[in-house]
Amino acid sequence: MDAGVAVAGFVVGLAVAVVTAPVGVSGAVFLLPVQISVLSVPSPAVTPTNLLFNVVSIPGALLRYSRRDSLRGPLTRLLLAGTLPGVVGGAVIRVYLLPDADTFKVIAAALLLPLGVWLCLKTATGVRGERERPSDRTIGFTALTVGVVGGIYGIGGGSLLSPILAGRGVPLAEVAPAALTSTLLTSIVGAGTYAVLAATTGGVDIAPDWVIGISCGVGGLVGGYLGAHLQPVAPERALRYLLGGLAVATAGLYLLQSL
């Protein structure tokens, strides 16, 4: 049974990462419905399982992006300064205040749906540069908030940071590597936080499902490299539609499952 689960995890992780890596999203947020409904990962263990997926899968995309020297920019440093402390607080909130999977899905949908619609509408109207680039303070505060959300939901934050920054006019060629770097390091810190909580919290299953997390992650490692390879040749407009559409589709799926 573990072999079948591992193969399924690899295929799902590969498929998701190929699609999401070009827009700076690890794909963990899109694995949540599969893990909860198909692979039967218990809540809140699904959150550290997703963080484990991020840790294993994202280096594939970053290896490709590193060849363009796009990982050490100021945007990456700003995102890390906010998301790293935020994810610790989010992990604590997830374990003690939001252990119910249905509550989790509703809140995630409420966040992703307006973000996706907003980005698609801005792309459709062709309006991108009418607003000034967000200030460093705004980006830092946004990253902190997203870090908390990422710690709660095990998504690393890229699925929120990418549409927010892209919607404010930051090019996806800059957003994608910065968001993925932030997601990777945030996931490492978040996974460590969950490990500590798992060791100190009795009666709550918050350890990751290692078979599913690693098998999905290995698939994502391959898929992320392929997806990052496709990003430079894909039109910016198409990538923005892709990012917004993925957010809307996932929000809709969460709402259907919660109902």
Accessible surface in RSA format (square Angstrom, percent):
REM  Atomic radii and reference values for relative SASA: ProtOr
REM  Chains: A
REM  Algorithm: Lee & Richards
REM  Probe-radius: 1.40
REM  Slices: 20
REM RES _ NUM      All-atoms   Total-Side   Main-Chain    Non-polar    All polar
REM                ABS   REL    ABS   REL    ABS   REL    ABS   REL    ABS   REL
RES MET A   1   202.42 104.8 145.87  96.5  56.55 134.6 120.74 102.7  81.68 108.2
RES ASP A   2    96.44  67.6  93.59  93.2   2.84   6.7  25.78  60.7  70.66  70.5
RES ALA A   3    75.27  69.2  64.21  99.1  11.07  25.2  71.98 101.4   3.30   8.7
RES GLY A   4    47.15  58.1   0.00   N/A  47.15  58.1  37.93 104.1   9.22  20.6
RES VAL A   5    31.19  20.5  28.93  26.2   2.25   5.4  30.42  26.4   0.77   2.1
RES ALA A   6    30.94  28.4  29.55  45.6   1.39   3.2  29.83  42.0   1.10   2.9
RES VAL A   7    97.36  64.1  94.47  85.5   2.88   7.0  97.36  84.6   0.00   0.0
RES ALA A   8    41.75  38.4  34.04  52.5   7.71  17.5  41.49  58.4   0.26   0.7
RES GLY A   9     0.00   0.0   0.00   N/A   0.00   0.0   0.00   0.0   0.00   0.0
RES PHE A  10    71.10  35.6  71.10  44.0   0.00   0.0  71.10  43.1   0.00   0.0
RES VAL A  11    83.11  54.7  82.99  75.1   0.12   0.3  82.99  72.1   0.12   0.3
RES VAL A  12    37.46  24.7  34.66  31.4   2.80   6.8  37.46  32.6   0.00   0.0
RES GLY A  13     0.00   0.0   0.00   N/A   0.00   0.0   0.00   0.0   0.00   0.0
RES LEU A  14    50.65  28.2  50.65  36.2   0.00   0.0  50.65  35.6   0.00   0.0
RES ALA A  15    57.33  52.7  47.76  73.7   9.57  21.8  55.20  77.7   2.13   5.7
RES VAL A  16    25.47  16.8  20.89  18.9   4.58  11.0  25.47  22.1   0.00   0.0
RES ALA A  17     3.24   3.0   3.12   4.8   0.12   0.3   3.24   4.6   0.00   0.0
RES VAL A  18    43.24  28.5  41.35  37.4   1.89   4.6  41.35  35.9   1.89   5.1
RES VAL A  19    60.33  39.7  56.18  50.9   4.15  10.0  60.33  52.4   0.00   0.0
RES THR A  20     1.78   1.3   1.78   1.8   0.00   0.0   1.73   2.3   0.05   0.1
RES ALA A  21     3.15   2.9   3.15   4.9   0.00   0.0   3.15   4.4   0.00   0.0
RES PRO A  22     7.54   5.5   7.54   6.9   0.00   0.0   7.54   6.2   0.00   0.0
RES VAL A  23     0.00   0.0   0.00   0.0   0.00   0.0   0.00   0.0   0.00   0.0
RES GLY A  24     0.00   0.0   0.00   N/A   0.00   0.0   0.00   0.0   0.00   0.0
RES VAL A  25     2.93   1.9   2.73   2.5   0.19   0.5   2.73   2.4   0.19   0.5
RES SER A  26     8.07   6.8   1.23   1.6   6.85  15.8   3.93   8.4   4.15   5.8
RES GLY A  27     0.00   0.0   0.00   N/A   0.00   0.0   0.00   0.0   0.00   0.0
RES ALA A  28     0.26   0.2   0.04   0.1   0.22   0.5   0.04   0.1   0.22   0.6
RES VAL A  29     2.98   2.0   2.11   1.9   0.87   2.1   2.11   1.8   0.87   2.4
RES PHE A  30    31.16  15.6  20.66  12.8  10.49  27.3  21.62  13.1   9.54  27.3
RES LEU A  31     0.61   0.3   0.61   0.4   0.00   0.0   0.61   0.4   0.00   0.0
RES LEU A  32     0.41   0.2   0.41   0.3   0.00   0.0   0.41   0.3   0.00   0.0
RES PRO A  33     5.37   3.9   4.31   3.9   1.07   3.9   4.78   3.9   0.60   3.7
RES VAL A  34    40.47  26.6  39.57  35.8   0.90   2.2  40.45  35.1   0.02   0.0
RES GLN A  35     0.83   0.5   0.83   0.6   0.00   0.0   0.75   1.6   0.08   0.1
RES ILE A  36    31.02  17.7  18.87  14.1  12.15  29.3  18.87  13.6  12.15  33.0
RES SER A  37    65.18  55.1  29.66  39.6  35.52  81.8  30.36  64.6  34.82  48.8
RES VAL A  38   107.28  70.6  82.34  74.5  24.94  60.1  86.01  74.7  21.27  57.7
RES LEU A  39    29.58  16.5  11.58   8.3  18.00  45.2  15.15  10.6  14.43  38.8
RES SER A  40    87.16  73.7  64.74  86.4  22.42  51.6  39.90  85.0  47.25  66.2
RES VAL A  41     4.59   3.0   0.00   0.0   4.59  11.1   0.74   0.6   3.85  10.4
RES PRO A  42    64.31  46.9  53.65  48.9  10.66  38.7  64.31  53.1   0.00   0.0
RES SER A  43    36.69  31.0   8.56  11.4  28.13  64.8   8.56  18.2  28.13  39.4
RES PRO A  44     5.95   4.3   5.95   5.4   0.00   0.0   5.95   4.9   0.00   0.0
RES ALA A  45     2.15   2.0   2.15   3.3   0.00   0.0   2.15   3.0   0.00   0.0
RES VAL A  46     0.00   0.0   0.00   0.0   0.00   0.0   0.00   0.0   0.00   0.0
RES THR A  47     0.00   0.0   0.00   0.0   0.00   0.0   0.00   0.0   0.00   0.0
RES PRO A  48     2.15   1.6   1.57   1.4   0.59   2.1   1.57   1.3   0.59   3.6
RES THR A  49     0.00   0.0   0.00   0.0   0.00   0.0   0.00   0.0   0.00   0.0
RES ASN A  50     0.00   0.0   0.00   0.0   0.00   0.0   0.00   0.0   0.00   0.0
RES LEU A  51     0.00   0.0   0.00   0.0   0.00   0.0   0.00   0.0   0.00   0.0
RES LEU A  52    21.70  12.1  21.64  15.5   0.06   0.1  21.70  15.2   0.00   0.0
RES PHE A  53     0.05   0.0   0.05   0.0   0.00   0.0   0.05   0.0   0.00   0.0
RES ASN A  54     0.00   0.0   0.00   0.0   0.00   0.0   0.00   0.0   0.00   0.0
RES VAL A  55    44.21  29.1  39.38  35.7   4.83  11.6  39.38  34.2   4.83  13.1
RES VAL A  56    37.79  24.9  29.75  26.9   8.04  19.4  35.11  30.5   2.68   7.3
RES SER A  57     3.18   2.7   2.55   3.4   0.63   1.5   1.83   3.9   1.35   1.9
RES ILE A  58     4.37   2.5   1.20   0.9   3.17   7.6   4.37   3.1   0.00   0.0
RES PRO A  59    54.10  39.4  48.92  44.6   5.18  18.8  50.69  41.8   3.41  21.2
RES GLY A  60     5.08   6.3   0.00   N/A   5.08   6.3   5.08  13.9   0.00   0.0
RES ALA A  61     2.12   2.0   2.12   3.3   0.00   0.0   2.12   3.0   0.00   0.0
RES LEU A  62    17.40   9.7  16.91  12.1   0.50   1.2  17.17  12.1   0.24   0.6
RES LEU A  63   102.29  57.0  96.39  69.0   5.90  14.8 101.57  71.3   0.72   1.9
RES ARG A  64    57.47  24.1  56.37  28.7   1.09   2.6   0.98   1.3  56.48  34.2
RES TYR A  65     0.25   0.1   0.25   0.1   0.00   0.0   0.25   0.2   0.00   0.0
RES SER A  66    50.74  42.9  34.29  45.8  16.45  37.9  25.91  55.2  24.82  34.8
RES ARG A  67   154.34  64.8 114.58  58.4  39.77  94.7  52.78  72.1 101.56  61.6
RES ARG A  68    92.49  38.8  67.17  34.2  25.32  60.3  59.27  81.0  33.22  20.1
RES ASP A  69   108.88  76.3  87.80  87.4  21.08  49.8  32.85  77.3  76.02  75.8
RES SER A  70    33.62  28.4  18.33  24.5  15.30  35.2  26.62  56.7   7.00   9.8
RES LEU A  71    35.59  19.8  30.00  21.5   5.59  14.0  30.00  21.1   5.59  15.0
RES ARG A  72   184.98  77.7 171.19  87.3  13.79  32.8  71.40  97.6 113.58  68.8
RES GLY A  73    28.77  35.5   0.00   N/A  28.77  35.5  26.68  73.2   2.08   4.7
RES PRO A  74    87.82  64.0  86.86  79.2   0.96   3.5  87.34  72.1   0.48   3.0
RES LEU A  75     4.44   2.5   2.71   1.9   1.73   4.3   3.77   2.7   0.67   1.8
RES THR A  76     6.84   4.9   6.84   6.9   0.00   0.0   5.25   7.0   1.59   2.4
RES ARG A  77   144.85  60.8 138.27  70.5   6.58  15.7  70.40  96.2  74.45  45.1
RES LEU A  78    40.92  22.8  39.99  28.6   0.93   2.3  40.78  28.6   0.14   0.4
RES LEU A  79     0.16   0.1   0.16   0.1   0.00   0.0   0.16   0.1   0.00   0.0
RES LEU A  80    31.45  17.5  31.18  22.3   0.27   0.7  31.30  22.0   0.16   0.4
RES ALA A  81    74.92  68.9  47.20  72.8  27.71  63.0  60.26  84.9  14.66  38.8
RES GLY A  82     4.65   5.7   0.00   N/A   4.65   5.7   4.56  12.5   0.08   0.2
RES THR A  83     0.00   0.0   0.00   0.0   0.00   0.0   0.00   0.0   0.00   0.0
RES LEU A  84    53.19  29.6  51.78  37.0   1.42   3.6  52.17  36.6   1.02   2.7
RES PRO A  85    77.85  56.7  59.34  54.1  18.51  67.3  67.83  56.0  10.02  62.2
RES GLY A  86     2.10   2.6   0.00   N/A   2.10   2.6   2.10   5.8   0.00   0.0
RES VAL A  87     0.00   0.0   0.00   0.0   0.00   0.0   0.00   0.0   0.00   0.0
RES VAL A  88    61.13  40.2  61.13  55.3   0.00   0.0  61.13  53.1   0.00   0.0
RES GLY A  89    31.19  38.5   0.00   N/A  31.19  38.5  29.77  81.7   1.42   3.2
RES GLY A  90     0.00   0.0   0.00   N/A   0.00   0.0   0.00   0.0   0.00   0.0
RES ALA A  91     0.00   0.0   0.00   0.0   0.00   0.0   0.00   0.0   0.00   0.0
RES VAL A  92    62.14  40.9  62.14  56.3   0.00   0.0  62.14  54.0   0.00   0.0
RES ILE A  93    55.21  31.4  54.50  40.6   0.70   1.7  55.21  39.8   0.00   0.0
RES ARG A  94     0.12   0.0   0.12   0.1   0.00   0.0   0.00   0.0   0.12   0.1
RES VAL A  95     8.92   5.9   0.78   0.7   8.14  19.6   0.78   0.7   8.14  22.1
RES TYR A  96   124.91  58.3  98.07  55.8  26.84  69.8  78.20  58.8  46.71  57.6
RES LEU A  97   128.73  71.7 105.50  75.5  23.23  58.4 108.07  75.9  20.66  55.6
RES LEU A  98    32.35  18.0  31.21  22.3   1.15   2.9  32.35  22.7   0.00   0.0
RES PRO A  99    66.14  48.2  60.56  55.2   5.58  20.3  60.63  50.1   5.50  34.2
RES ASP A 100    73.11  51.2  66.91  66.6   6.19  14.6  30.87  72.6  42.24  42.1
RES ALA A 101    22.95  21.1  20.05  30.9   2.90   6.6  20.05  28.2   2.90   7.7
RES ASP A 102    72.83  51.0  72.23  71.9   0.59   1.4  17.79  41.9  55.04  54.9
RES THR A 103    53.04  37.7  47.50  48.2   5.54  13.2  29.07  39.0  23.97  36.2
RES PHE A 104     0.19   0.1   0.16   0.1   0.03   0.1   0.19   0.1   0.00   0.0
RES LYS A 105    13.95   6.8  13.95   8.6   0.00   0.0   0.11   0.1  13.84  14.7
RES VAL A 106    71.03  46.7  70.65  64.0   0.37   0.9  70.65  61.4   0.37   1.0
RES ILE A 107    63.38  36.1  62.29  46.4   1.09   2.6  63.38  45.6   0.00   0.0
RES ALA A 108     4.91   4.5   3.90   6.0   1.01   2.3   4.91   6.9   0.00   0.0
RES ALA A 109     0.85   0.8   0.32   0.5   0.53   1.2   0.58   0.8   0.27   0.7
RES ALA A 110    66.39  61.0  45.72  70.5  20.67  47.0  56.63  79.8   9.75  25.8
RES LEU A 111    61.59  34.3  58.91  42.1   2.68   6.7  60.37  42.4   1.22   3.3
RES LEU A 112     3.34   1.9   3.34   2.4   0.00   0.0   3.34   2.3   0.00   0.0
RES LEU A 113    66.14  36.8  66.14  47.3   0.00   0.0  66.14  46.5   0.00   0.0
RES PRO A 114    75.88  55.3  66.51  60.6   9.37  34.1  73.29  60.5   2.60  16.1
RES LEU A 115    27.46  15.3  26.33  18.8   1.13   2.8  27.27  19.2   0.19   0.5
RES GLY A 116     0.00   0.0   0.00   N/A   0.00   0.0   0.00   0.0   0.00   0.0
RES VAL A 117    63.07  41.5  61.52  55.7   1.55   3.7  63.07  54.8   0.00   0.0
RES TRP A 118    80.53  32.3  77.47  37.5   3.07   7.2  62.68  33.4  17.86  29.0
RES LEU A 119     0.12   0.1   0.12   0.1   0.00   0.0   0.12   0.1   0.00   0.0
RES CYS A 120    30.64  23.2  29.89  33.3   0.75   1.8  18.09  45.8  12.56  13.5
RES LEU A 121   108.66  60.5 108.20  77.4   0.47   1.2 108.60  76.3   0.06   0.2
RES LYS A 122    26.78  13.1  24.49  15.0   2.30   5.5  18.24  16.4   8.54   9.1
RES THR A 123     8.73   6.2   2.32   2.4   6.42  15.3   8.15  11.0   0.58   0.9
RES ALA A 124    55.02  50.6  34.04  52.5  20.98  47.7  34.18  48.1  20.85  55.2
RES THR A 125    95.36  67.8  63.02  63.9  32.34  77.1  67.52  90.7  27.84  42.1
RES GLY A 126    52.80  65.1   0.00   N/A  52.80  65.1  22.83  62.7  29.97  67.1
RES VAL A 127    60.54  39.8  54.64  49.5   5.90  14.2  58.50  50.8   2.04   5.5
RES ARG A 128    95.74  40.2  91.24  46.5   4.50  10.7  26.86  36.7  68.88  41.7
RES GLY A 129    69.39  85.6   0.00   N/A  69.39  85.6  35.06  96.2  34.33  76.9
RES GLU A 130   100.59  57.7  56.39  42.7  44.19 105.2  61.38 118.7  39.20  32.0
RES ARG A 131   118.11  49.6 104.63  53.3  13.48  32.1  34.90  47.7  83.21  50.4
RES GLU A 132   154.00  88.4 140.01 105.9  13.99  33.3  61.94 119.8  92.06  75.2
RES ARG A 133   118.00  49.5  96.42  49.2  21.58  51.4  58.64  80.1  59.36  36.0
RES PRO A 134    10.64   7.8   3.37   3.1   7.27  26.4   5.81   4.8   4.83  30.0
RES SER A 135    63.08  53.3  48.71  65.0  14.37  33.1  52.41 111.6  10.67  14.9
RES ASP A 136    95.60  67.0  89.47  89.1   6.12  14.5  24.07  56.7  71.52  71.3
RES ARG A 137   211.24  88.7 196.94 100.4  14.30  34.0  81.76 111.7 129.47  78.5
RES THR A 138    59.22  42.1  54.64  55.4   4.58  10.9  33.58  45.1  25.63  38.8
RES ILE A 139     3.63   2.1   2.76   2.1   0.88   2.1   3.63   2.6   0.00   0.0
RES GLY A 140    19.35  23.9   0.00   N/A  19.35  23.9  17.45  47.9   1.90   4.3
RES PHE A 141   141.08  70.6 134.51  83.3   6.57  17.1 138.72  84.1   2.36   6.7
RES THR A 142    25.23  17.9  22.87  23.2   2.36   5.6  11.14  15.0  14.09  21.3
RES ALA A 143     0.00   0.0   0.00   0.0   0.00   0.0   0.00   0.0   0.00   0.0
RES LEU A 144    73.50  40.9  73.50  52.6   0.00   0.0  73.50  51.6   0.00   0.0
RES THR A 145    63.37  45.1  59.40  60.2   3.96   9.4  58.27  78.3   5.10   7.7
RES VAL A 146     5.09   3.3   5.09   4.6   0.00   0.0   5.09   4.4   0.00   0.0
RES GLY A 147     0.00   0.0   0.00   N/A   0.00   0.0   0.00   0.0   0.00   0.0
RES VAL A 148    42.47  27.9  42.47  38.4   0.00   0.0  42.47  36.9   0.00   0.0
RES VAL A 149    21.21  14.0  21.21  19.2   0.00   0.0  21.21  18.4   0.00   0.0
RES GLY A 150     0.00   0.0   0.00   N/A   0.00   0.0   0.00   0.0   0.00   0.0
RES GLY A 151     0.00   0.0   0.00   N/A   0.00   0.0   0.00   0.0   0.00   0.0
RES ILE A 152    15.73   9.0  15.73  11.7   0.00   0.0  15.73  11.3   0.00   0.0
RES TYR A 153     5.68   2.7   5.68   3.2   0.00   0.0   2.95   2.2   2.73   3.4
RES GLY A 154     0.00   0.0   0.00   N/A   0.00   0.0   0.00   0.0   0.00   0.0
RES ILE A 155     7.76   4.4   5.36   4.0   2.39   5.8   5.36   3.9   2.39   6.5
RES GLY A 156     0.10   0.1   0.00   N/A   0.10   0.1   0.00   0.0   0.10   0.2
RES GLY A 157     0.00   0.0   0.00   N/A   0.00   0.0   0.00   0.0   0.00   0.0
RES GLY A 158     0.60   0.7   0.00   N/A   0.60   0.7   0.60   1.6   0.00   0.0
RES SER A 159     5.09   4.3   2.81   3.8   2.28   5.2   3.12   6.7   1.96   2.8
RES LEU A 160     6.65   3.7   6.65   4.8   0.00   0.0   6.65   4.7   0.00   0.0
RES LEU A 161     0.50   0.3   0.50   0.4   0.00   0.0   0.50   0.4   0.00   0.0
RES SER A 162     0.00   0.0   0.00   0.0   0.00   0.0   0.00   0.0   0.00   0.0
RES PRO A 163     0.02   0.0   0.02   0.0   0.00   0.0   0.02   0.0   0.00   0.0
RES ILE A 164    41.76  23.8  41.76  31.1   0.00   0.0  41.76  30.1   0.00   0.0
RES LEU A 165     3.29   1.8   3.29   2.4   0.00   0.0   3.29   2.3   0.00   0.0
RES ALA A 166     0.02   0.0   0.00   0.0   0.02   0.1   0.00   0.0   0.02   0.1
RES GLY A 167     0.27   0.3   0.00   N/A   0.27   0.3   0.00   0.0   0.27   0.6
RES ARG A 168    49.31  20.7  46.04  23.5   3.27   7.8   8.27  11.3  41.03  24.9
RES GLY A 169    16.92  20.9   0.00   N/A  16.92  20.9   3.99  11.0  12.93  28.9
RES VAL A 170     1.94   1.3   0.53   0.5   1.41   3.4   1.94   1.7   0.00   0.0
RES PRO A 171    50.59  36.9  50.59  46.1   0.00   0.0  50.59  41.8   0.00   0.0
RES LEU A 172     0.07   0.0   0.07   0.1   0.00   0.0   0.07   0.1   0.00   0.0
RES ALA A 173    51.93  47.7  46.86  72.3   5.07  11.5  47.26  66.5   4.68  12.4
RES GLU A 174    60.73  34.9  53.35  40.4   7.38  17.6  35.22  68.1  25.51  20.8
RES VAL A 175     0.00   0.0   0.00   0.0   0.00   0.0   0.00   0.0   0.00   0.0
RES ALA A 176     0.00   0.0   0.00   0.0   0.00   0.0   0.00   0.0   0.00   0.0
RES PRO A 177     0.13   0.1   0.13   0.1   0.00   0.0   0.13   0.1   0.00   0.0
RES ALA A 178     1.84   1.7   1.84   2.8   0.00   0.0   1.84   2.6   0.00   0.0
RES ALA A 179     0.00   0.0   0.00   0.0   0.00   0.0   0.00   0.0   0.00   0.0
RES LEU A 180     1.98   1.1   1.98   1.4   0.00   0.0   1.98   1.4   0.00   0.0
RES THR A 181    17.91  12.7  17.91  18.2   0.00   0.0  17.86  24.0   0.04   0.1
RES SER A 182     0.08   0.1   0.08   0.1   0.00   0.0   0.01   0.0   0.06   0.1
RES THR A 183     0.36   0.3   0.32   0.3   0.03   0.1   0.16   0.2   0.20   0.3
RES LEU A 184    24.35  13.6  24.35  17.4   0.00   0.0  24.35  17.1   0.00   0.0
RES LEU A 185    64.94  36.2  64.58  46.2   0.36   0.9  64.62  45.4   0.32   0.9
RES THR A 186     0.00   0.0   0.00   0.0   0.00   0.0   0.00   0.0   0.00   0.0
RES SER A 187     0.00   0.0   0.00   0.0   0.00   0.0   0.00   0.0   0.00   0.0
RES ILE A 188    82.92  47.2  77.77  57.9   5.15  12.4  78.71  56.7   4.21  11.4
RES VAL A 189    53.88  35.5  46.42  42.0   7.45  18.0  52.40  45.5   1.48   4.0
RES GLY A 190     0.00   0.0   0.00   N/A   0.00   0.0   0.00   0.0   0.00   0.0
RES ALA A 191    31.12  28.6  25.09  38.7   6.03  13.7  25.88  36.4   5.24  13.9
RES GLY A 192    35.36  43.6   0.00   N/A  35.36  43.6  33.74  92.6   1.62   3.6
RES THR A 193    20.08  14.3  14.34  14.5   5.74  13.7  12.73  17.1   7.35  11.1
RES TYR A 194     1.31   0.6   1.00   0.6   0.31   0.8   1.26   0.9   0.05   0.1
RES ALA A 195    60.91  56.0  48.73  75.2  12.18  27.7  54.38  76.6   6.54  17.3
RES VAL A 196    95.39  62.8  91.70  83.0   3.68   8.9  95.38  82.9   0.01   0.0
RES LEU A 197    18.44  10.3  18.44  13.2   0.00   0.0  18.44  13.0   0.00   0.0
RES ALA A 198    36.36  33.4  16.91  26.1  19.45  44.2  17.38  24.5  18.99  50.3
RES ALA A 199    89.63  82.4  46.83  72.3  42.80  97.4  57.81  81.4  31.81  84.3
RES THR A 200   101.30  72.0  63.43  64.3  37.86  90.2  65.18  87.5  36.12  54.6
RES THR A 201    22.43  16.0  11.96  12.1  10.47  25.0  15.78  21.2   6.65  10.0
RES GLY A 202    70.57  87.0   0.00   N/A  70.57  87.0  41.36 113.5  29.21  65.4
RES GLY A 203    92.01 113.5   0.00   N/A  92.01 113.5  45.23 124.1  46.78 104.8
RES VAL A 204    58.00  38.2  42.98  38.9  15.02  36.2  46.36  40.3  11.64  31.6
RES ASP A 205    83.22  58.3  69.34  69.0  13.87  32.8  38.47  90.5  44.74  44.6
RES ILE A 206     1.29   0.7   0.05   0.0   1.24   3.0   0.05   0.0   1.24   3.4
RES ALA A 207    46.23  42.5  42.08  64.9   4.15   9.4  42.61  60.0   3.62   9.6
RES PRO A 208    25.89  18.9  18.63  17.0   7.26  26.4  18.68  15.4   7.20  44.8
RES ASP A 209    47.95  33.6  39.34  39.2   8.61  20.4  13.43  31.6  34.52  34.4
RES TRP A 210   147.93  59.4 144.39  69.9   3.54   8.3 127.76  68.1  20.16  32.7
RES VAL A 211    62.29  41.0  54.47  49.3   7.83  18.9  60.95  53.0   1.35   3.7
RES ILE A 212     4.88   2.8   4.88   3.6   0.00   0.0   4.88   3.5   0.00   0.0
RES GLY A 213     0.08   0.1   0.00   N/A   0.08   0.1   0.08   0.2   0.00   0.0
RES ILE A 214    78.32  44.6  78.32  58.3   0.00   0.0  78.32  56.4   0.00   0.0
RES SER A 215    13.59  11.5   7.52  10.0   6.07  14.0  13.23  28.2   0.36   0.5
RES CYS A 216     0.96   0.7   0.96   1.1   0.00   0.0   0.00   0.0   0.96   1.0
RES GLY A 217     0.00   0.0   0.00   N/A   0.00   0.0   0.00   0.0   0.00   0.0
RES VAL A 218    61.14  40.2  61.14  55.4   0.00   0.0  61.14  53.1   0.00   0.0
RES GLY A 219     0.00   0.0   0.00   N/A   0.00   0.0   0.00   0.0   0.00   0.0
RES GLY A 220     0.39   0.5   0.00   N/A   0.39   0.5   0.00   0.0   0.39   0.9
RES LEU A 221    67.00  37.3  65.85  47.1   1.15   2.9  65.85  46.2   1.15   3.1
RES VAL A 222    67.64  44.5  63.36  57.4   4.28  10.3  67.52  58.7   0.12   0.3
RES GLY A 223     0.00   0.0   0.00   N/A   0.00   0.0   0.00   0.0   0.00   0.0
RES GLY A 224     3.59   4.4   0.00   N/A   3.59   4.4   3.59   9.9   0.00   0.0
RES TYR A 225    62.61  29.2  62.61  35.6   0.00   0.0  49.16  36.9  13.46  16.6
RES LEU A 226    86.36  48.1  85.91  61.5   0.46   1.1  85.91  60.3   0.46   1.2
RES GLY A 227     0.00   0.0   0.00   N/A   0.00   0.0   0.00   0.0   0.00   0.0
RES ALA A 228     0.22   0.2   0.00   0.0   0.22   0.5   0.00   0.0   0.22   0.6
RES HIS A 229    88.78  48.5  84.42  58.7   4.36  11.2  52.52  54.1  36.27  42.2
RES LEU A 230    85.27  47.5  85.26  61.0   0.01   0.0  85.26  59.9   0.01   0.0
RES GLN A 231     6.08   3.4   3.38   2.5   2.71   6.4   0.91   1.9   5.17   3.9
RES PRO A 232    75.62  55.1  38.57  35.2  37.04 134.7  46.16  38.1  29.45 183.0
RES VAL A 233   120.93  79.6  89.14  80.7  31.79  76.6  96.44  83.8  24.50  66.4
RES ALA A 234    32.75  30.1  19.76  30.5  12.99  29.6  23.24  32.7   9.51  25.2
RES PRO A 235    89.68  65.4  77.52  70.7  12.16  44.2  89.47  73.9   0.21   1.3
RES GLU A 236    49.78  28.6  41.51  31.4   8.27  19.7  31.20  60.4  18.57  15.2
RES ARG A 237   117.99  49.5 114.02  58.1   3.97   9.5  57.28  78.3  60.71  36.8
RES ALA A 238    49.84  45.8  39.61  61.1  10.23  23.3  44.86  63.2   4.98  13.2
RES LEU A 239    10.33   5.8  10.15   7.3   0.18   0.5  10.33   7.3   0.00   0.0
RES ARG A 240    10.46   4.4  10.46   5.3   0.00   0.0   6.59   9.0   3.87   2.3
RES TYR A 241    85.98  40.1  80.98  46.1   5.00  13.0  68.32  51.3  17.65  21.8
RES LEU A 242    57.26  31.9  49.06  35.1   8.21  20.6  56.62  39.8   0.65   1.7
RES LEU A 243     3.64   2.0   3.40   2.4   0.24   0.6   3.40   2.4   0.24   0.6
RES GLY A 244     0.00   0.0   0.00   N/A   0.00   0.0   0.00   0.0   0.00   0.0
RES GLY A 245    32.00  39.5   0.00   N/A  32.00  39.5  28.01  76.9   3.99   8.9
RES LEU A 246    36.20  20.2  34.48  24.7   1.72   4.3  34.95  24.5   1.26   3.4
RES ALA A 247     3.22   3.0   2.90   4.5   0.31   0.7   3.07   4.3   0.15   0.4
RES VAL A 248    47.77  31.4  46.61  42.2   1.16   2.8  46.61  40.5   1.16   3.1
RES ALA A 249    66.67  61.3  49.08  75.7  17.59  40.0  59.99  84.5   6.68  17.7
RES THR A 250     7.91   5.6   5.14   5.2   2.77   6.6   3.57   4.8   4.35   6.6
RES ALA A 251     0.00   0.0   0.00   0.0   0.00   0.0   0.00   0.0   0.00   0.0
RES GLY A 252    27.99  34.5   0.00   N/A  27.99  34.5  27.45  75.3   0.54   1.2
RES LEU A 253    78.37  43.6  74.99  53.6   3.38   8.5  76.23  53.5   2.14   5.8
RES TYR A 254     0.13   0.1   0.13   0.1   0.00   0.0   0.13   0.1   0.00   0.0
RES LEU A 255    66.81  37.2  66.81  47.8   0.00   0.0  66.81  46.9   0.00   0.0
RES LEU A 256   133.58  74.4 119.15  85.2  14.43  36.3 119.40  83.9  14.18  38.2
RES GLN A 257    55.88  31.2  26.71  19.5  29.17  69.5  24.93  53.1  30.95  23.5
RES SER A 258    28.12  23.8   3.83   5.1  24.29  56.0   2.19   4.7  25.93  36.3
RES LEU A 259   178.83  99.6 117.60  84.1  61.23 153.9 134.49  94.5  44.33 119.3
END  Absolute sums over single chains surface
CHAIN  1 A    10295.0       8354.4       1940.6       7633.6       2661.4
END  Absolute sums over all chains
TOTAL         10295.0       8354.4       1940.6       7633.6       2661.4
